[in-house]
Amino acid sequence: MLSVICFSKDRPLQLEAYIETLMYFGGIKPEYVTVLVACSPGISYQRLVERFPKINWVHETAFRQDLLDALSACEDYVLLGCDDVVFKDFFDVNDCIRALQMRQDVFGFSLRLGTNLNFIPAVHSEDGIFLWDWQKAKGDYWRYPWEVSASIYRRDFIRRYLEARADVTNPNRFEAFLAKQISDLEAEIPPKLACFPSSCCVTITVNRVQDEYPNEFDESKDTGPETLYREHMNGLKQNWFKLAHWSNDSVHVGAEHFELVQQVDVTTVAYTAGSDRKAAARSRRFSLALKILWWRAAAVLWEEGRKRLPRSWLQFLKSAVRYVS
């Protein structure tokens, strides 16, 4: 079985979309979900607590210990999540668990990656699941094995990591410290990652709630945490259904994909069963091979360009590559 641990700070409106899409597209029951909440003065999650009483709500007091306590009640596999993620396509968690059970050389199962994204590495398909060697990948997302927004890991690994690091005091350090250890070859982890043929979620970067790490976000709309909290209290919701079945080409997207509505209009959309995904993966094997060749060439050019070209030229090249793809 699978448990979910989601981190949230000052974003009840965005968290509501995370929970709704997780349950709609993933079929996850609320009793398997834990939310670690951190609140600034004047912001409350009480409306969500009342709406989702079966979720395990943990108001953070000591991050590391709170997370260890949550893990002690989790199943063997844990989906780590962040409140600015929106799920956009159906997925079966049993497929994810099966991949981790059958392949000890697979470190994690990513729900945010898929062959709709840029810089695809050399992937191969096994029973409708795509696998790749993250150490040989070129794209930043594909060679980043440890992240806390939408990947499934073995609970025991997470617990051992936390027990060995007393300095993990917030979600950003929880991700960054191990990511650096892996990058510096100071942490030994399995060499492969897994994902579905298409990504199941996307991160909408419309605000930032921490200053420790300078994550980029889109400020083109008035979507700061305080503004969205007021809209949340006024009954507005994030229109997540507009992204259903969207074939995004990047893990992170901007404010143009963020919309507030009084009510999310959920209509019937087709569920892509596991057998259908396998057939689709087989039917597009040739086109995928060409796509991988294209992105491997683009990745080499990009890496060389980063060393030699001015930043303005790199931005132009990045736009041109995205347009061609």
C-alpha positions in Angstrom: 0.0 0.0 0.0 0.9 3.6 -0.4 0.9 6.6 1.9 1.1 10.3 1.0 3.0 13.0 2.9 2.4 16.5 1.6 4.2 19.6 2.8 2.3 22.9 2.9 3.0 26.4 4.1 0.6 29.4 3.9 -1.1 27.9 0.8 -4.5 26.4 1.8 -6.0 27.4 -1.6 -3.3 25.6 -3.5 -3.3 22.6 -1.1 -7.1 22.2 -1.7 -6.3 21.7 -5.4 -3.5 19.2 -4.5 -5.9 17.1 -2.4 -8.8 17.2 -4.8 -6.6 16.2 -7.8 -4.8 13.5 -5.8 -8.1 11.9 -4.9 -9.6 12.4 -8.3 -6.8 11.2 -10.6 -5.0 8.9 -8.1 -8.0 7.4 -6.2 -6.1 8.0 -3.0 -8.3 7.8 0.1 -7.9 10.6 2.6 -7.0 8.3 5.5 -3.8 7.5 3.7 -2.8 11.2 3.4 -0.8 13.2 6.0 -0.3 17.0 5.6 2.5 18.7 7.4 1.3 22.3 7.8 3.3 25.4 8.7 1.3 28.7 9.1 2.2 32.3 9.3 0.2 34.5 11.6 -3.2 35.3 10.1 -3.4 32.2 7.9 -5.5 29.2 8.9 -6.1 25.8 7.3 -9.3 25.2 9.4 -11.6 25.2 6.4 -9.7 22.3 4.9 -9.4 20.5 8.2 -13.2 20.5 8.5 -13.7 19.6 4.8 -11.2 16.6 4.9 -11.5 15.3 8.5 -10.0 11.9 7.6 -6.7 13.4 6.5 -4.0 13.3 9.2 -3.3 17.0 9.8 0.0 17.7 11.5 0.7 21.3 12.5 4.4 21.5 12.4 6.3 22.1 15.6 9.6 20.3 15.0 9.8 19.4 11.3 12.2 16.5 11.5 10.5 14.8 14.4 7.0 15.5 13.0 8.1 13.8 9.7 9.6 10.8 11.5 6.4 10.4 13.5 4.3 10.6 10.3 6.6 8.0 8.6 6.1 5.6 11.5 2.4 5.4 10.6 3.0 5.1 6.8 2.8 2.1 4.5 6.0 0.7 2.9 5.9 3.2 0.0 5.5 7.0 0.4 4.5 9.6 -2.1 6.1 12.9 -1.1 4.2 15.9 -2.2 4.1 19.7 -2.2 1.1 22.0 -2.1 1.8 23.7 -5.5 1.5 20.5 -7.4 -1.6 19.7 -9.4 -2.3 16.2 -10.7 -3.7 16.2 -14.3 -4.0 12.6 -15.4 -5.1 9.3 -14.0 -2.5 6.9 -12.5 -2.6 3.6 -10.6 -0.4 3.6 -7.6 -0.3 -0.2 -7.8 1.8 0.1 -10.9 4.2 2.4 -9.1 4.5 0.0 -6.1 5.0 -3.0 -8.4 7.9 -1.3 -10.2 9.6 -0.6 -6.8 8.9 -4.1 -5.5 10.2 -5.9 -8.6 13.2 -3.7 -9.3 15.6 -3.0 -6.4 17.8 -1.0 -8.9 14.9 1.6 -9.1 15.4 4.3 -6.5 12.1 6.1 -7.0 9.0 6.4 -9.1 8.3 9.9 -10.5 4.8 11.1 -11.2 6.1 14.5 -12.5 8.2 13.0 -15.4 7.1 11.5 -18.7 8.1 11.5 -22.4 6.0 14.6 -23.0 8.8 16.6 -21.2 11.9 18.0 -22.7 15.5 16.5 -22.7 14.2 12.9 -22.6 17.1 10.5 -21.8 17.5 7.0 -23.2 14.5 5.2 -21.7 13.3 1.7 -22.1 9.8 0.3 -21.4 9.0 -2.6 -19.2 5.3 -3.6 -18.9 4.2 0.0 -19.7 6.6 1.6 -17.3 9.6 3.7 -18.5 13.0 3.3 -16.8 16.2 5.2 -17.3 19.7 5.6 -15.7 19.5 8.9 -14.0 23.3 9.2 -13.8 23.5 9.2 -17.6 20.7 11.7 -18.2 21.3 15.2 -19.4 18.2 17.2 -18.6 18.1 18.7 -15.1 14.8 16.9 -14.1 15.8 13.5 -15.4 19.1 13.4 -13.5 17.6 14.7 -10.2 16.6 11.5 -8.4 15.6 12.9 -5.0 12.8 15.5 -5.0 9.8 16.0 -2.7 7.1 17.3 -5.0 5.7 14.2 -6.7 7.8 11.0 -6.4 7.3 7.7 -4.6 10.1 6.2 -2.4 10.6 3.4 0.0 9.6 4.4 3.5 12.6 2.8 5.1 15.1 4.8 3.0 13.4 8.1 3.9 13.5 7.1 7.6 17.2 6.2 7.6 18.1 9.4 5.8 16.1 11.5 8.4 17.6 9.6 11.3 21.1 10.3 10.0 20.6 14.1 9.5 19.6 16.1 12.6 19.9 19.3 10.6 16.8 18.7 8.4 14.6 21.4 9.7 12.2 22.2 6.8 11.1 20.6 3.5 13.6 22.6 1.4 16.6 21.3 3.5 14.9 17.8 3.5 15.3 17.9 -0.3 18.4 19.9 -0.8 20.7 18.2 1.6 20.2 14.7 0.2 20.2 16.0 -3.4 23.6 17.5 -2.8 24.9 14.3 -1.2 23.8 12.4 -4.2 25.3 14.9 -6.6 28.6 14.9 -4.7 28.6 11.0 -4.7 28.4 11.0 -0.9 25.2 9.0 -0.9 24.8 5.7 -2.6 21.4 5.0 -4.2 20.1 2.7 -6.9 20.9 3.8 -10.5 17.5 3.9 -12.1 14.3 5.9 -11.9 10.8 5.0 -13.2 7.8 6.9 -14.6 4.7 6.5 -16.7 4.8 7.3 -20.4 3.3 10.7 -19.7 3.6 12.9 -16.6 0.7 12.8 -14.2 1.2 16.2 -12.6 2.6 19.7 -12.9 4.0 22.3 -10.5 2.4 25.7 -10.9 4.9 28.2 -9.6 2.9 31.3 -8.8 4.3 32.2 -5.4 7.1 31.3 -3.0 6.7 30.8 0.7 10.3 30.5 1.8 13.4 32.6 1.4 16.1 30.0 2.1 16.4 28.8 -1.5 15.8 31.3 -4.4 13.3 29.2 -6.3 12.0 31.0 -9.4 8.3 31.8 -9.7 5.9 33.8 -11.9 4.9 37.1 -10.5 2.8 38.2 -13.5 -0.4 37.8 -11.6 -1.4 38.9 -8.1 -1.0 35.4 -6.6 1.0 36.0 -3.4 0.2 33.8 -0.4 -1.7 36.6 1.4 -3.8 37.4 -1.7 -4.7 33.7 -2.4 -5.6 33.2 1.3 -8.1 36.0 1.0 -9.5 34.4 -2.1 -9.7 31.1 -0.3 -11.6 32.6 2.5 -13.9 34.2 -0.1 -14.7 30.7 -1.4 -12.7 30.7 -4.6 -10.8 27.6 -5.8 -8.1 26.8 -8.2 -9.5 25.6 -11.5 -7.4 22.4 -11.7 -9.7 20.6 -14.2 -8.7 22.9 -17.0 -5.3 21.0 -17.0 -6.8 17.5 -17.3 -4.9 15.5 -19.9 -2.6 18.4 -20.7 0.6 17.4 -22.4 3.0 19.9 -20.7 6.6 20.0 -21.8 8.1 21.2 -18.5 7.8 20.2 -14.8 7.3 23.8 -13.7 4.8 26.1 -15.4 3.8 29.7 -14.8 0.8 31.9 -13.9 -0.9 31.5 -17.3 -2.0 28.1 -16.2 -3.4 29.3 -12.8 -7.1 30.3 -12.7 -9.5 30.9 -9.8 -13.2 30.0 -10.0 -16.2 29.8 -7.7 -16.6 26.1 -8.6 -14.5 23.6 -10.4 -16.6 22.2 -13.3 -15.6 18.5 -13.4 -16.9 16.7 -16.5 -16.2 13.1 -17.5 -12.7 12.4 -18.9 -11.4 9.2 -20.2 -9.5 7.0 -17.8 -6.3 5.5 -19.4 -6.0 2.0 -18.0 -2.7 0.3 -17.6 -3.2 -2.0 -20.6 -4.0 1.0 -22.8 -0.9 2.8 -21.6 1.2 -0.3 -22.5 -0.3 -0.4 -26.0 0.3 3.3 -26.5 3.9 3.0 -25.4 4.4 0.2 -27.9 2.7 2.0 -30.8 4.8 5.1 -30.4 8.1 3.3 -29.9 9.6 4.5 -33.2 8.6 8.1 -32.7 9.9 8.1 -29.1 13.2 6.8 -30.3 13.5 9.7 -32.7 12.4 12.1 -30.0 15.1 10.7 -27.6 17.8 11.2 -30.3 16.6 14.8 -30.9 16.8 15.6 -27.1 20.2 13.9 -26.7 21.6 16.1 -29.4 19.9 19.2 -28.0 21.2 18.3 -24.5 24.8 18.1 -25.7 24.4 21.5 -27.5 22.8 23.0 -24.5 25.6 21.8 -22.1 28.3 23.2 -24.5 26.3 26.5 -24.9 26.1 27.0 -21.2 29.9 27.0 -21.0 30.5 29.4 -23.9 27.5 31.6 -24.8 26.1 34.8 -23.2 23.0 34.4 -21.1 20.9 36.3 -23.6 21.8 33.9 -26.4 21.0 30.9 -24.1 17.5 32.3 -23.5 17.0 32.7 -27.2 18.2 29.1 -27.8 16.0 27.7 -25.1 12.9 29.4 -26.7 13.9 28.1 -30.1 14.4 24.5 -28.9 11.0 24.6 -27.1 9.3 25.9 -30.2 10.8 23.2 -32.5 9.9 20.5 -30.0 
